[in-house]
Amino acid sequence: MSRSEHPWAEALPLLYNHLWACLTQGVNDRHGPARHPTLATVSEKGEPQARTIVLREADPHAATLATYTDIHSDKIAALRANPVAGLHIWDAKQKLQVRIEANVTLLSGDEVSARWQRIPEHARTAYSSGPAPGEPIADSLAYTKTPAQRAFAVLWLEVQTIEALHLGQQHRRAVFKRADGWAGQWLVP
């Protein structure tokens, strides 16, 4: 068996730990590939919806992730109807694709006030009492956004599965599931 250019891809425990290290790096490093994953949800009408988000928290021990959103965004209605989501991350440098399935809980109000306090003043306009994201407007800048803590929400993702596809010299694919204690299983790439 030839050695991989990425040793972490050769054993399930190493790969699992590497995936969480990448997620944690995404929280702490603005340039990390996991900083801006794609979040996929299912709309109330059953249609797929995908958007880029900012990963804000990653806890490998609890297998949870968090991102912030405006309570008025379309994804809130989608998640209230179908409280599950997928995340997709592509790391070109490592030739690594990560797909995550998670149950999602919406946190808002008093339970997110400590997080709200940590958001810099200039960034709070993303959570606004103004028009809801996606509302039609007459001109590209015909809106005003006033920061409002009541518009701030946290999407708490309880990870159920993490699947990795490494496209090195020898392709490797594995899945890790909460249901089996994250033991891991190799898959055909």
Beta strands, then each sheet from edge to edge (+ up, - down):
strand 1: 38-42
strand 2: 48-52
strand 3: 55-59
strand 4: 64-70
strand 5: 84-91
strand 6: 96-108
strand 7: 152-166
strand 8: 172-177
strand 9: 185-187
sheet 1: 2+ 1- 5+ 6- 7+ 4- 3+
sheet 2: 2+ 1- 5+ 6- 7+ 8- 9+
end
